[in-house]
Amino acid sequence: MEYFPYSVRREQQKCIEFIRKNLRREQLKKNKKPHSSLHHLANFWLNVVENVGIEGIAFIKRKGKKNLYIEMIDMRASVTASGRFAEGADFPGEELEGIFLVGIPFDKMNVKTKLYLKYYEKLYGKRKGSYYAYIVPAMRRASQSLGRALRAKEEKAVLICGDERYREKSFLNLLPEYFQRKAEIVDYAKIHEKVKNVFNQF
């Protein structure tokens, strides 16, 4: 993926709107159902035209084998986030009683992430910008992952964050309060023993 610069005029917006309306009208004249894909495509391009040149809006293109994919991202609304298995899975009751979170789930340093970093560093400076655009989203994903094992007040689970950086306040303070309150530092060699003792208490 790479940054996709755009330059359009008001006349192009009118042209897109004209094409969208006429495509729909022509399909209805033929007693055919309007192509929703063409309608959505026209709406997308209208949205693109309306947002060109606005600070915090970026356009990314990605080439496929036969297609060209264009994505518009609004960095003003929220910091970058990506879909992960941990964000969409639920394990009620005793289906999940332990989570070992390996490392910190940072976003891959791709074009989109770099755009977010550049935008937030421009707003808040290099240090705070990196914090808001890169660290906060990663810790939000970590918190979501840990929370999968605790869907109700009566549920219990062993939660392990396997990375020394979680000991730092800048990371630990972004994890759920229930984790901060009961967190313990355990040597890797003693994890098995510690987990066994905790499960015996359940």
C-alpha positions as CSV (number, residue, x, y, z in Angstrom):
1,M,0.0,0.0,0.0
2,E,1.1,3.5,-0.7
3,Y,-0.1,7.1,-0.1
4,F,-2.5,8.1,-2.9
5,P,-2.5,11.9,-3.5
6,Y,-5.7,13.4,-5.0
7,S,-6.6,16.6,-6.8
8,V,-10.2,17.2,-8.0
9,R,-12.5,20.2,-8.8
10,R,-16.1,21.0,-8.0
11,E,-17.0,20.1,-11.6
12,Q,-16.0,16.6,-11.0
13,Q,-18.3,16.3,-8.0
14,K,-21.2,17.5,-10.2
15,C,-20.2,15.0,-12.8
16,I,-20.2,12.1,-10.4
17,E,-23.6,13.1,-9.0
18,F,-25.0,13.4,-12.5
19,I,-23.7,9.9,-13.5
20,R,-25.0,8.4,-10.3
21,K,-28.5,9.7,-10.8
22,N,-28.6,8.8,-14.5
23,L,-27.4,5.3,-14.0
24,R,-30.2,4.7,-11.5
25,R,-32.8,6.4,-13.7
26,E,-31.8,4.3,-16.8
27,Q,-32.0,1.1,-14.9
28,L,-35.5,2.0,-13.6
29,K,-36.6,2.8,-17.1
30,K,-35.6,-0.7,-18.2
31,N,-37.6,-2.1,-15.3
32,K,-34.3,-3.3,-13.8
33,K,-33.1,-3.1,-10.3
34,P,-30.4,-0.4,-10.0
35,H,-26.9,-1.7,-9.4
36,S,-26.3,-1.1,-5.8
37,S,-22.6,-1.5,-6.3
38,L,-22.5,1.4,-8.8
39,H,-24.6,3.5,-6.4
40,H,-22.2,2.8,-3.6
41,L,-19.2,3.5,-5.8
42,A,-20.6,6.9,-6.8
43,N,-21.4,7.7,-3.2
44,F,-17.8,6.8,-2.3
45,W,-16.4,9.1,-4.9
46,L,-18.7,11.9,-3.8
47,N,-17.3,11.4,-0.3
48,V,-13.8,11.5,-1.7
49,V,-14.4,14.7,-3.5
50,E,-15.9,16.4,-0.5
51,N,-13.0,15.5,1.7
52,V,-10.0,16.2,-0.6
53,G,-7.6,18.6,1.0
54,I,-9.0,18.3,4.5
55,E,-6.3,17.9,7.2
56,G,-6.6,14.4,8.8
57,I,-8.1,12.7,5.7
58,A,-5.9,10.4,3.7
59,F,-6.3,8.2,0.7
60,I,-4.5,4.9,0.2
61,K,-4.4,2.7,-2.9
62,R,-3.6,-0.9,-3.0
63,K,-3.1,-2.9,-6.3
64,G,-4.6,-6.3,-6.6
65,K,-4.1,-8.8,-9.5
66,K,-7.0,-7.4,-11.4
67,N,-8.4,-4.6,-9.2
68,L,-7.3,-1.3,-7.7
69,Y,-8.5,-0.8,-4.2
70,I,-8.8,2.8,-2.8
71,E,-9.4,3.4,0.9
72,M,-10.3,6.7,2.5
73,I,-9.3,7.0,6.2
74,D,-10.4,9.7,8.6
75,M,-7.6,10.0,11.2
76,R,-9.5,12.7,13.1
77,A,-12.2,10.3,14.4
78,S,-10.1,7.7,16.2
79,V,-6.6,6.4,16.3
80,T,-5.7,3.4,14.1
81,A,-7.1,0.0,15.0
82,S,-7.0,-3.3,13.2
83,G,-9.2,-6.4,13.5
84,R,-7.7,-9.3,15.4
85,F,-9.0,-12.7,16.5
86,A,-9.0,-11.6,20.1
87,E,-11.4,-8.7,19.3
88,G,-14.1,-10.8,17.9
89,A,-14.2,-14.0,19.9
90,D,-16.3,-14.7,23.0
91,F,-15.8,-17.7,25.4
92,P,-18.5,-17.7,28.1
93,G,-18.3,-19.5,31.4
94,E,-15.4,-22.0,31.8
95,E,-14.6,-22.1,28.1
96,L,-11.7,-19.7,28.7
97,E,-10.0,-19.4,32.1
98,G,-6.6,-18.2,31.1
99,I,-5.0,-15.8,28.6
100,F,-1.3,-15.5,27.8
101,L,-0.8,-12.3,25.9
102,V,2.5,-12.5,24.1
103,G,4.1,-9.1,23.4
104,I,2.2,-5.9,22.8
105,P,-0.2,-5.9,19.9
106,F,1.2,-2.9,18.0
107,D,0.0,-2.2,14.5
108,K,2.2,-3.2,11.7
109,M,4.3,-0.3,10.5
110,N,2.5,0.0,7.2
111,V,1.4,3.1,5.2
112,K,-1.7,3.6,7.2
113,T,0.1,3.4,10.5
114,K,2.7,5.9,9.3
115,L,0.0,8.3,8.2
116,Y,-1.6,8.2,11.6
117,L,1.8,8.7,13.3
118,K,2.6,11.7,11.0
119,Y,-0.9,13.2,11.6
120,Y,-0.8,12.9,15.4
121,E,2.8,14.0,15.7
122,K,1.9,17.1,13.8
123,L,-1.0,17.7,16.2
124,Y,0.7,16.8,19.5
125,G,4.4,16.6,18.9
126,K,6.6,13.6,18.3
127,R,6.3,12.0,21.8
128,K,2.6,12.5,22.5
129,G,1.7,11.9,18.9
130,S,3.4,8.5,18.9
131,Y,1.7,7.8,22.3
132,Y,-1.8,8.5,21.0
133,A,-1.4,7.0,17.5
134,Y,0.7,3.9,18.3
135,I,0.8,3.0,22.0
136,V,-2.8,3.7,23.1
137,P,-4.4,1.6,20.3
138,A,-2.1,-1.3,21.1
139,M,-3.0,-1.2,24.7
140,R,-6.6,-0.9,23.9
141,R,-6.3,-4.2,21.9
142,A,-4.4,-5.8,24.8
143,S,-7.2,-4.8,27.2
144,Q,-9.8,-6.2,24.9
145,S,-7.9,-9.5,24.7
146,L,-7.6,-9.8,28.4
147,G,-11.3,-9.0,28.8
148,R,-12.4,-11.9,26.7
149,A,-12.0,-14.2,29.7
150,L,-14.0,-12.0,32.1
151,R,-17.5,-11.4,30.7
152,A,-19.3,-11.5,34.0
153,K,-18.5,-10.5,37.6
154,E,-18.4,-14.1,38.8
155,E,-16.0,-15.3,36.2
156,K,-12.3,-15.8,37.1
157,A,-9.2,-16.2,34.9
158,V,-5.5,-16.2,34.9
159,L,-4.2,-13.3,32.8
160,I,-0.5,-13.2,31.8
161,C,1.1,-10.3,29.9
162,G,4.3,-11.8,28.6
163,D,6.4,-8.7,27.9
164,E,8.6,-6.7,30.3
165,R,7.3,-3.5,28.9
166,Y,4.0,-4.1,30.7
167,R,5.9,-3.3,33.9
168,E,6.3,0.3,32.7
169,K,3.7,2.8,34.0
170,S,3.1,4.2,30.5
171,F,1.9,0.7,29.5
172,L,0.5,-0.7,32.7
173,N,-1.7,2.4,33.4
174,L,-3.5,1.8,30.1
175,L,-4.6,-1.7,31.1
176,P,-7.9,-2.4,32.9
177,E,-8.1,-1.4,36.6
178,Y,-8.8,-5.0,37.7
179,F,-5.5,-6.1,36.1
180,Q,-3.5,-3.2,37.6
181,R,-4.9,-3.9,41.0
182,K,-3.9,-7.6,41.1
183,A,-0.8,-7.7,38.8
184,E,2.3,-9.5,40.1
185,I,5.7,-9.7,38.5
186,V,6.6,-13.4,38.1
187,D,9.9,-14.9,36.7
188,Y,9.3,-16.9,33.6
189,A,10.7,-20.0,35.2
190,K,8.1,-19.8,38.0
191,I,5.0,-19.1,35.8
192,H,3.9,-22.8,35.7
193,E,4.0,-23.0,39.5
194,K,2.2,-19.7,40.0
195,V,-0.6,-20.5,37.5
196,K,-1.1,-23.9,39.2
197,N,-1.4,-22.2,42.6
198,V,-3.9,-19.7,41.3
199,F,-6.1,-22.3,39.6
200,N,-6.2,-24.3,42.9
201,Q,-7.7,-21.3,44.5
202,F,-10.6,-21.1,42.0
